[in-house]
Amino acid sequence: MRLHTLEQMEYFMLEPQHVANCKVVHRREALYDLMPKNAIVTEIGIFHGENALQIYQRSNPKHLYLIDKRIEERTRKSLSYENITFIEEYSHVALEECFENNFFDWAYLDTDHTYKTTQLELKVLEKKVKPTGRILGHDYLPQRKDAWYGVIPAVNEFCKSYDWEFEYFSLDAGGHFSFCIRKINS
């Protein structure tokens, strides 16, 4: 989704309550250090698994569910730990069909970055993450090269619609910012 008019941009602007408690960290890996240990976690969109390994090593999850529509065999081998489960399926389908509501302590979202997909994933995660849980995500930026991303409008709209706030924001090099949101007053 590319925003063209001031009216469209205003619709996706956050209000003060959505950022009042936000803290900035220097890079996304620092977010994992701040998440609860021994938690039930998912990463959605794992690519080659490098970030999943960072999540695993830094947050020490009780169980880590890795979801992607295609998972390479080398990724499976490099992350073959007892408490890691791979689910090869579209994100929203896997979340709806494989997990009860209020299942995850936190989730990390990094899929196709389109508005439509990100919006759908956030709506499903809102039910699947515990009331005190968090949703983290990557590439909170307007565009990369020639591709327009929908992460910013989808996340902002989600925060406004479901009463969530930014808890952390990472200032990663190259502008590939990450976010951590939670329910307001959680």
C-alpha positions, 0 to 999 in steps of 0.5 A, a space after each residue: 500500500 502506497 499512501 498518496 494523500 494527506 488524508 490517507 497518511 493521517 489515518 495511519 498516524 499514531 496518537 500519543 498514547 501509542 508511543 508514550 512508554 516507548 524505549 529505543 534500543 540500538 538493534 533488534 537483537 537487543 529486543 530479544 534480551 528484553 523478552 521473557 525467558 523460558 517463554 513460548 515464542 514464534 518467529 513467522 517468516 524465518 528465511 534462512 534461520 539466522 534471526 531464529 538462531 538469535 532469538 533462540 540464543 538470546 531469549 532462551 525460549 521454552 519452545 520456539 515455533 518457526 513458521 514459513 511457507 517454505 523451509 529449507 533443509 539446511 535451515 532445519 538442520 542448523 536449528 535442530 533443537 528439541 524445543 524448536 518446531 518447524 511449521 511449513 505453511 502460510 503464516 495466517 493458516 498456521 497460526 489459526 489452525 495450529 495454535 489455541 488463543 492466548 498461546 504465545 508469550 511473544 511473536 516475531 513477525 518478518 514475512 512479505 511486508 505487504 500491508 494486506 499480509 501484515 494486517 492479517 497476521 497482526 489480527 490473528 496474532 492479537 488472539 494468539 498472543 497472551 493478554 500480557 504478550 508482545 508482538 515484535 516485527 522487522 522492517 518498520 520502514 516505508 520502502 526498500 529499493 523499489 518495493 513499498 512496504 505496508 508494515 508501518 500502516 498495518 502496525 499503526 492501524 493495528 495499534 489504533 484499532 486494538 489499543 496497543 502501544 509501542 514498548 520498544 523500537 530498534 534503530 538498526 543500521 540501514 533503516 531496517 527498524 524493528 518494533 515491539 508492541 503490547 496491549 496498552 496497560 498490559 
